[in-house]
Amino acid sequence: MTTVGIIGAGTMGAEIAHVASAAGMDVLVADADLARAEQGVDRARALAARRVERGRLDADAAEAATARVRAVAGIDDLADVDVVIEAVPEDLALKTAVHRRIDEVVRPDALVATNTSGLSVTALGDATASPSRLVGLHFFNPASTMRLVEVIAGAATDEQAVARAIALAEDLGKTPVRVRECPGFVVNRVLVRAMAEAYRAAAGAPVDRRAADAMVVDGGPAPMGPFALGDLVGLDVLDSIRGDLEAAYGDRFDDAGTLAPLVAAGRLGRKSGGGLVPDGDAQPTGTEPVVAAIYYAGALDEARRLADEGVASPADIDLAMCLGAGWAEGPLASG
């Protein structure tokens, strides 16, 4: 039986721990101390219980899965695991420190993965002693239900490690999509580009954002418009990702100053109250169809860039958008 060590007992770590245990793997959850690790295990068990309540998991299977998850005091207790999945916050310095400790502790033949939505696997590997076994696994939130995993090789990652990571994702019941390393990978690049385009368009003319969202949903494959989606993601998180992508790719990720003032005011979307979408009924101004069209045009252009750069195949780009963003079809399917 495969034994998986999860480092980081927050929301994502707990989600991955549940997924691995439900797939029949033994799971050890580590964090800064045992108390935090135990909180992560409690989260994983609560996930199993909720899935039973919703009829998505058999009660006996949930009981067996929760029995396979155990908290440990720290990374030192992961010496004999087959796979390590690091799921600490998106901070390169923090992840580097964690992976240097992993190098010192785990078996040389263990697969090591970092769960990241956009940090450089190459940069992380360069700071560690064993870059050849390090691979990026971008699980989508919530990992307990989202099927997509973006698989990213760093410059020094061995092909055998990539193959093992793909097999692991499949064993977890996920659909892996191999992505060539680049800032934002596939889904974030396409989504945030489209959202930035819509925000710029809305900044230049009076637009009812609720009505524009409705036209995006009614007129294309996206299940949610750019303004509601921003509020769902969290405007602070979104603006951080958008800023990184603008630094990497330039003005096409500029949002015309839409997000920063809201973040500074503490209006972060659903998690705080207040955000991009106003209260009340939609009051269309006539410019909403333009915003919706620009949203999809931005997504199509970025998807074409990804394909041209060889980041992923057109089919995999479309698959990633369907599984990772909930689109009914990918942007290249009809573009």
Beta strands, then each sheet from edge to edge (+ up, - down):
strand 1: 3-7
strand 2: 26-30
strand 3: 69-71
strand 4: 83-86
strand 5: 111-114
strand 6: 134-139
strand 7: 148-153
strand 8: 175-180
sheet 1: 3+ 2+ 1+ 4+ 5+ 6+ 7- 8-
end
